[in-house]
Amino acid sequence: MMMVPNELIQSIASSPSQAQVWINSNVLPYLPNTKITTIMVGNEILTGADPTLIPQLLPAMKNLYNSLEAAGLAQRIKITTPHALNVLDPNSSFPPSSGAFQPSLASSVMQPLLDFLAQTQSVFMLDVYPYFAYKADNGQHISLDYALFGTNSTGQDDPNTGLHYFNLFDAQMDAVYSAMSKLNHSDLQIVVSETGWPSAGAADDLGATLDNAAAYNRNLLRHVLANPPPGTPLKPGVAIDTYIFELFNEDLKPGDLIEKNFGLFYPNMTKVTYVSFSVDGSTSPGISASNAASSNKRLTGHNGFCLLCLVWCMEQILWNYLVLRPEESVRHAIH
C-alpha cells in the first residue's frame, strides 16, 4: 500500500496533471519490481482537523484513478481512503444493525464516495480501535474481555437482527457494514487499515497496559488468520484483510502519551512484547516465507495479499539484521 499525504490532496484534486506527476514519480518507477496493490488518498480526511479537504477528497481520488487508467494500471492498483470510526453517527452506532454515517456526511460525501469505490471495484478502508470505545465507556457496558477478543466474554446481542457478538471488533465492523447498506452498498469489502492497542499511557488511560496490548494483538491474529475465516456475524466467512498499527512506538510524536505507544517495537528496535506472525503461533523467530506459503493455514485474504505482511516481514528483517548479522545493521543504519 501507498499513501498520498493530506497536504497534496488539494493540488491533486484541482489538477489532473498533478495527479499524473504523482503517479509518474511515486508509482511507475517501482513497477513491476514492487507489488503495489492500493493507493490510499489521505488519512481520516472526513473527520480530520482540516474540513476544507473534505470536498477535495473525491476529486483527488478520481484524478489519480484516471492517471492509473491511462497507464493501464487501474485494474491492478486500487484507489481508496482510510476512515476513522467516527464517520458513524454516534447516536446510532449500537447495536451494529443501527449503524449509520453522520448526517452531515452521508448523502453529500459518503454516497458519491461509496459509488466511486464500487464502480472501480475498490475497498472501504477503516481504522478499527476497540480500545478507544472501551476507554470512553469506562467499564460501564463494555467489558475488557469483550474488547480483547477474550474467551470469557458473554458478548452482546443485536436485538434487531438476533445476531450475537463475541467481540467489539466485529461489532464495530458490522456497524459500518450496516451504514454502507443504508446507502445501498452491500457490495463493498471493508479492509482494516489500522488496528491496535496501546501498551502504555497516562494514569487515566484505562486498560493501556503491556499485557492488554499483547492479548489484543495475539487474539486479533487468531481471529483474522483463522481457517476458514469466521468473518463477522453480518458477513460470515468473509476474510478480513487487516493491518496492525503500528510497527514502532513513536516516542517523538506530539500529543498524549498513549498515542506514542501502539508499536510492536521500541525505537531502539527491541520488541515491546512478543507477537507471533507465524501461522501456528510458535515462538520461533525464524519462520521462512516458503514454510508459511506451504502451510495449510490461511495467510492471505481473498485478494491474495498477505495479511499483516508489513509487520511480519519487518519482524524477520529486524531479527536477521539485529541478531544474525549485527554488523550489517550498523552498515545499513549509516547508509
Buried (B, 14 or more C-beta within 10 A) or exposed (E): BBBBEBEBBBBBBBBBEBBBBBBEEBBBEEEEEEEBBBBBBBBBBBBBEEEEBBEBBBBBBBBBBBBBEEBEBBEEBBBBBBBBBBBBBEEBBBBBBBBBBBEEBBEEBBBEBBBBBBEBEBBBBBBBBBBBBBBEBEEEEBBBBBBBBBEEBEBBEBEEBEBEBBBBBBBBBBBBBBBBBBBEBEEBBBBBBBBBBBBBBEEEBBBBBEEBBBBBBBBBBEBBBBEEBBBBBBBEEBBBBBBBBBBBBBEEEEEEBBBBBBBBBBEEEEBBBEBBBBBEEEEEBEBEEEEBEEBEEBBBBEEEBBBBBEBBEBBBEBBBBBEEEEEEBEEEEEE
